[in-house]
């Protein structure tokens, strides 16, 4: 009878066969004993008191985001991945350089199949888009963890993405860079009821997405603590604004 493998079930109980822990060799022990894990240049420093702005932010006392975005919408479906948002061949562009930042925006959504999306997000020869808001389905921003994805959308001129759900890394990168607001719908199906070119409004203060062309209104989940970070321009700008780190002027 063959030995049970990991995860095999015997008499209704799950039995996992674990490999024995490897015994460290004498050579390995000599190397680890000779390695110092203390760095003489690194010293702990007692943290100073929070500034009033930082204390307010930490306790939730910051003002909620109340931005309103109005304009045309670009509609995509489920599982839009980062390679469709910004293809890998454009990742050599450096967003901190203004000319390359603009060029990065010109390639936003260049990876979308033209058969399914005949209207380009950025018109040929242009660097920016006419679409202020993007509406998508589930799992928006899946795929690789490239930070260029939300940066490309922001560089193109979009201010918010409204989707049913997000890949965690895209949501995090959107907040960290401060390029676009990743807003989540309370209910599914909005992307199927919207068309590219519809005129819409995103009201963060009231957590609502309005399609003026169709006359339909959709509830958004509150952006919460991520809102002030995006509004400040990203995680480092927010940290400087609240006094968590020294401002560039004071550095």
Secondary structure, 3 states (H helix, E strand, C coil): CCCCCCCEEECCEEECCCCCCCCCCHHHHHHHHHCCCCCCCCCCCCCCCCCHHHHHHHCCCCCCCCCEEEEEEEECCCCCEHHHHCCHHHCCCCCCCHHHHHHHHHCCCCCCCCCCCCCCCCCCCCCCCCEEEEECCCCECECCCCCHHHHHHHHHCCCEEEECCECHHHHHHHHHHCCCEEEEECCCCHHHHCCCCCEEEEECCCCEEEECCCCEEEEECCCCCHHHHHHHCCHHHHHHHCCCCCCCCCC
